[in-house]
């Protein structure tokens, strides 16, 4: 009837419960039969917790029956079972500790890598900002130099035109003086 594992766990628990009912009723043969069926079922499916309960019931049953030898055999089996459960739990705990340690190491490594990446990004951003500032300074200096050169050219042209004006004025004065001198000569 019970084909999958969940159903097999259910039937092993059912055998154990039936055995306990028969025990309370005083039917020792049926108690023994169902305790042994439950014991075999839990052993077959490997459910250690239920198997431990069945063994404990079998120990109590055989002690009550006065068969301490069988009770002692089940007690030894219980000790071996508890030892294997303890070892499994210990192994699980150690595995969990190792996993947590490995995760912590990875997290620390990730934090270090993030820090290094942030440093590289900061240096890169600073280099970019410095390049932009140098470019802006170069553009400013180039414009300043061009304006200064243009101003110097304008001043030179202005000075040349002033010199030309003064020369022309001087020439006109000389011509006026020459004409005046000729007129004075002519009047004489």
C-alpha angles and dihedrals in degrees: 000000000000108000109159128060096256090055091047090054088050093051093049089053090046091053090051092049092048089050091052091050091051089047091054088049091051096243098139097176093056090042091055092045095052095040089054092045090050090046092052092045095051090045089051096050095038098233098155098187093054090040089055090052091050092049091049089052090048091050091051091046095051092044089052089049090051094241098129092167092064090040089053092049090054090044090055090048089050091052091050090048093048089047092052091046089049091050091048091049090046090050090049090050092049091047090050091049091049091048092049090048092049090048091049091050090049091049091050090048090049090050091051091049091048090050092050091046090051089050091051091047091049092050091046092049091047090050091050092048091048091049091051091049092048090048091050090047090050091050091048092049091047092051090045091050092047092049091047091049091046090049090049090051091049091049090048091050090046091050091047091049089048089050090048091048091049091047091048090047090049091048090050091049090049091048090047089049090047092049091045090048091051091047091050089050094049092051091055 
